[in-house]
Amino acid sequence: MEQIALTPEGKKKLQEELAYRKDELRPQIIKDIAEARAHGDLSENAEYHAAREEHSKNEGMISHIETQIAAAIVIDITKKEPPEGAERKIFFGCTVLLEEYSDDGEFITEMEWKLVGLHEANLKEKKLSYKSPIGKALIGRCEGETIDVRVPTGTRIFEIVEVWYR
């Protein structure tokens, strides 16, 4: 089984999703199946077939989440805070403040990202996969460094402004 990296928040989120699917969604689906079954002939009962399909999907997701939790390696970056004055290197779980520049050195934008595993990545929540092109380029770098990152749309230039271990 391939291990997956998770932040403590990512594992908690998976555990909450699992509890919801087992404790709330599963009983509701079972109730829906029973109600649909009570309507009679199952061969032409669309409600019954839809509920059975929903049950199958939910059980598959429960199995998938349980596998993810079993394969998880939880990395708590808060325990890796360097001493005052030491280099602030970027590791899995760090939050970084980046400034993006154009090829001619003109400031474009500022952005903040938390480096997380593939299963936690969510651009709306400012969570970037450590396996993405930008994530890979950031790992092991320090505050103050400038990096060029090849992405599908070309090359992007970033300066690492600040690194947090939160």
Secondary structure, DSSP 8 states (H G I E B T S, - for coil): ---EEE-HHHHHHHHHHHHHIIIIIHHHHHHHHHHHHTTS-STT-HHHHHHHHHHHHHHHHHHHHHHHHHHEEE--GGGG---TTS--B--TT-EEEEEEE-TTS-EEEEEEEEEE-TTT-BGGGTEEETTSHHHHHHTT-BTT-EEEEEETTEEEEEEEEEEE--
